[in-house]
Amino acid sequence: MVTKSRQDDIENILIQITHEYALKINHCMRIYSSMISSITSEDSPRVIEKEFAEILKIDEECKGLKRDAEQRLMSYGALLIQRAEYIRIIALLDKILDKIEGAAYRTLTLHKLKGFDDICIAGLSRMTEKVHTGTEVLKEGFRALMLQVTALHEKLDEIEQYEKVVDEMYRGFDVEILQSKLKLPQMILVREVAEILEEIADHTEEISNILRILYPRMR
């Protein structure tokens, strides 16, 4: 029979892994935010390609974290009651990282196509800032969970609010894109980037909803 102490040890290891994953995701969003800011700089081609390479490097690092988490989950099997929930959390963290990489690749392509105008840069900057803040709060939520402090649900509430803000921004920005003078290929890419950012915010909220179930306020 598995003791409560053993289950707690297993759970704590997974919390540490997900916290590290969230740290790397937030770092990726910080780099992507810098990519958007670099678009108008004089040496933007060099800077943007370097930042895209940094995101790819972090993606490789996270593959190791994902393998570690999956191996532990497979090894523990039925020892962890919350096994299915942690599988979902790891899968969503992986999706967020894929989305950031996808947004960065499209941004690099748009820059090469000279597909940005002031409206697009401003809209993507606003959305990126809010999405980055959302991943920052998610990272803080995992940290609160790891340290067993009471701030977890405050962070989860913040994530929910940021998701609503990003959703509203996305709808408004989509109209701005359609009304812009961009050529069709560039317009499609900009809309894809905006949609990806909105999906990142959605996945962040999905993770927060799972954490609410796993760790009720009165636990």
Summary of the structure (lengths in Angstrom):
residues: 219
radius of gyration: 18.8
end to end distance: 23.4
largest distance: 66.5
contacts: 713
relative contact order: 0.14
helix: 86%
strand: 0%
